[in-house]
Amino acid sequence: MGAGVSSERKVELVVEQIAWELRRIRDQGGKAVVVAGPVVVHTGGGEHLARLIREGYVHVLLGGNAVAVHDMEQNILGTSLGMDMKRGVSVHGGHRHHLKVINTVRQHGSIAQTVEAGALRGGIMYECVRNDVPFSLAGSIRDDGPLPDTVMDLIQAQADYARLIKGADMILMLSSMLHSIGVGNMTPAGVRLVCVDINPAVVTKLADRGSIESVGVVTDVGLFLSLLATQLGKLNSAYANEVAR
């Protein structure tokens, strides 16, 4: 339990520390970067990440085509990979939902234009657009579509990532091994890295690529984001009560 990565450590204690650090970074005008995979959406963590973006705790979002596609699928059609997010069952014809969303965005021209047109009214990508939070979606050969915003030139995507993480105080890596490894390889020493994944091997691999400031959290990423949003809410309430006095 004293190791850098342990599935037996109480998650709430780690979340409290991360919440405090995120609050400090925001209040001091720092920079927090999130690297997110589609599992964030599949596990129900999308609404919590969207809340963190809306409340100013996230200043850059990095990921791939899938996290954006499934986030918008959930907020437009109520499914993620064709699964009803409220009932947890597959929807008839749901396997085509993500393609419908991609085509909708392509018809409007971009994610930002989809938001402006009123076709997307919530979620991670919506909050990024509305709150001027820059994002970069690095593409791959396996991507459906892809979205017009997804950068399919690997060299350009790598340069975008490197540019956006400059000056970062903390990087949250949320269940995206490949994109997180890429970010870890270009992150300078001294940056706080928080690696969250249900697979201990993934967390260990990511933590090993970071500095001594890295922390690994072995848990469901949806649960982690729910706990983090709740803890930040408590900090906000405590601050408001203190001011009121």
C-alpha positions in Angstrom: 0.0 0.0 0.0 3.0 2.3 0.4 4.0 1.8 -3.3 3.6 4.6 -5.9 0.8 2.5 -7.5 -1.5 0.5 -5.4 -5.1 -0.9 -5.9 -5.4 -1.2 -2.1 -5.0 2.5 -1.2 -8.1 4.5 -0.2 -9.1 6.4 -3.4 -10.9 9.2 -1.5 -7.6 10.3 0.2 -5.8 10.7 -3.1 -8.8 12.5 -4.6 -8.9 15.0 -1.7 -5.2 15.8 -2.4 -5.7 16.2 -6.1 -8.8 18.4 -5.6 -6.9 20.7 -3.3 -4.1 21.0 -5.8 -6.5 21.7 -8.7 -8.2 24.4 -6.6 -4.8 26.0 -5.8 -3.8 25.8 -9.5 -7.0 27.5 -10.6 -6.9 30.2 -7.9 -3.3 31.0 -8.7 -3.8 31.3 -12.4 -2.0 28.0 -13.1 -2.6 25.5 -15.9 -4.1 22.0 -15.6 -4.2 19.7 -18.6 -6.4 16.6 -19.0 -5.6 13.7 -21.3 -8.9 11.7 -21.7 -9.9 8.5 -23.4 -13.4 7.4 -24.5 -13.7 5.3 -21.3 -14.3 8.6 -19.5 -17.6 8.7 -21.4 -18.4 5.0 -21.3 -18.1 4.9 -17.5 -20.3 8.0 -16.9 -17.5 10.4 -16.1 -18.3 12.7 -19.0 -20.7 14.9 -17.1 -18.2 15.3 -14.2 -15.3 16.2 -16.6 -17.6 18.7 -18.3 -18.4 20.3 -14.9 -14.6 20.6 -14.1 -14.1 22.4 -17.5 -17.1 24.7 -16.9 -15.9 25.6 -13.4 -12.4 26.5 -14.6 -10.4 23.6 -13.3 -9.3 22.4 -16.8 -7.3 24.6 -19.1 -6.4 22.2 -21.9 -8.0 18.9 -23.2 -6.0 16.4 -25.1 -7.3 13.1 -26.6 -8.2 11.3 -29.7 -11.1 11.1 -32.1 -13.1 8.7 -30.0 -13.5 10.7 -26.7 -15.0 13.6 -28.7 -17.2 11.4 -30.8 -18.7 9.4 -27.9 -19.0 12.5 -25.7 -21.2 14.1 -28.4 -23.0 10.9 -29.1 -24.0 10.8 -25.4 -25.2 14.4 -25.4 -27.0 14.3 -28.8 -28.4 10.8 -28.8 -28.1 9.6 -25.2 -25.9 6.7 -26.0 -22.2 5.8 -25.9 -21.1 3.1 -28.4 -24.8 2.5 -28.8 -25.4 1.8 -25.1 -28.2 3.8 -23.4 -26.3 5.7 -20.6 -29.2 5.8 -18.3 -30.5 2.2 -18.6 -27.2 0.5 -19.4 -28.7 -1.5 -22.3 -28.0 -1.5 -26.0 -30.3 0.5 -28.2 -31.7 -0.8 -31.5 -29.5 0.6 -34.3 -27.2 2.1 -31.7 -24.1 0.8 -33.4 -24.7 3.6 -36.0 -25.1 6.4 -33.5 -21.5 7.5 -33.5 -21.4 7.7 -37.3 -24.6 9.8 -37.3 -22.9 12.2 -34.8 -19.7 12.3 -37.0 -21.8 13.2 -40.0 -23.7 15.8 -38.1 -20.4 17.5 -37.1 -19.0 17.2 -40.6 -22.2 18.8 -42.0 -21.7 21.8 -39.7 -18.0 22.0 -40.4 -16.5 21.6 -36.9 -17.3 21.0 -33.3 -17.4 24.7 -32.6 -19.8 25.3 -35.5 -22.0 22.4 -34.3 -22.2 24.1 -30.9 -23.0 27.5 -32.4 -25.8 25.9 -34.5 -27.4 24.5 -31.4 -27.0 20.9 -32.4 -24.7 20.2 -29.4 -25.9 21.6 -26.1 -23.9 19.9 -23.4 -20.9 17.7 -22.6 -17.1 17.8 -22.6 -16.6 19.3 -26.1 -19.5 21.7 -25.6 -17.9 23.1 -22.4 -14.5 23.4 -24.2 -16.0 25.5 -26.9 -18.2 27.7 -24.6 -15.4 28.3 -22.1 -12.6 28.8 -24.7 -10.6 25.8 -23.5 -8.2 24.7 -26.2 -8.3 21.0 -27.3 -6.3 18.8 -29.6 -7.6 15.5 -31.0 -4.8 13.4 -32.4 -6.0 10.9 -35.0 -5.0 7.4 -35.9 -5.6 5.0 -38.8 -8.4 3.2 -36.9 -10.6 6.3 -36.4 -14.2 6.3 -37.7 -14.9 9.4 -39.7 -12.8 11.1 -38.5 -14.2 14.4 -37.1 -13.1 17.5 -39.0 -11.3 18.7 -35.8 -9.2 15.5 -35.6 -5.6 16.0 -36.7 -4.6 13.1 -38.9 -1.1 14.4 -39.5 0.9 12.7 -36.7 3.7 15.3 -36.7 1.3 18.2 -36.5 -0.7 16.5 -33.8 2.5 15.9 -31.8 3.5 19.5 -32.2 0.0 20.6 -31.1 0.3 18.5 -27.9 3.8 19.8 -27.1 2.6 23.4 -27.6 -0.5 23.0 -25.4 1.2 21.3 -22.4 3.8 24.1 -22.1 3.6 25.7 -18.7 1.4 23.0 -17.3 1.4 22.6 -13.5 -0.6 19.3 -13.5 -1.6 16.8 -16.1 -4.5 14.4 -15.4 -4.2 11.2 -17.5 -7.6 9.6 -17.6 -7.8 6.1 -19.0 -6.0 6.8 -22.3 -2.8 4.8 -22.3 -1.5 5.6 -25.8 -2.2 9.4 -25.7 -1.0 9.6 -22.1 2.3 7.9 -23.0 2.8 10.4 -25.8 2.2 13.3 -23.4 4.4 11.7 -20.7 7.3 11.5 -23.2 7.1 15.2 -23.9 6.4 16.5 -20.4 9.4 18.2 -18.7 10.4 17.3 -15.1 8.6 19.0 -12.3 5.1 18.7 -13.7 2.6 16.9 -11.5 1.3 13.8 -13.3 -1.8 12.0 -12.1 -2.4 8.7 -13.9 -5.9 7.1 -13.5 -6.8 3.7 -14.9 -8.6 0.5 -13.8 -5.6 -1.5 -15.0 -2.6 -1.4 -12.5 -0.1 -2.2 -15.3 -1.2 0.8 -17.3 -0.9 3.1 -14.3 2.5 1.7 -13.5 3.7 2.2 -17.1 2.5 5.8 -17.1 3.8 6.7 -13.7 7.3 5.2 -14.6 7.5 7.7 -17.5 6.9 10.6 -15.2 8.9 12.3 -12.5 8.9 11.6 -8.8 5.9 13.9 -8.7 3.8 11.3 -10.4 0.9 9.6 -8.6 -1.0 6.6 -9.8 -4.7 5.9 -9.0 -6.0 2.4 -9.8 -9.8 2.8 -10.0 -12.7 3.2 -12.4 -12.2 6.6 -14.1 -16.0 7.4 -13.9 -15.9 6.9 -10.1 -12.7 9.0 -9.8 -14.2 11.9 -11.7 -17.4 11.7 -9.6 -15.4 11.8 -6.4 -13.2 14.6 -7.7 -16.2 16.8 -8.7 -17.8 16.2 -5.3 -14.7 17.0 -3.4 -14.2 20.2 -5.4 -17.8 21.1 -4.6 -17.0 20.7 -0.9 -14.0 23.0 -1.2 -16.1 25.6 -3.0 -18.7 25.4 -0.2 -16.1 25.7 2.5 -14.6 28.7 0.8 -18.0 30.4 0.4 -18.8 29.9 4.1 -15.4 31.3 5.0 -16.0 34.4 2.9 -19.5 34.8 4.3 -18.0 35.0 7.8 
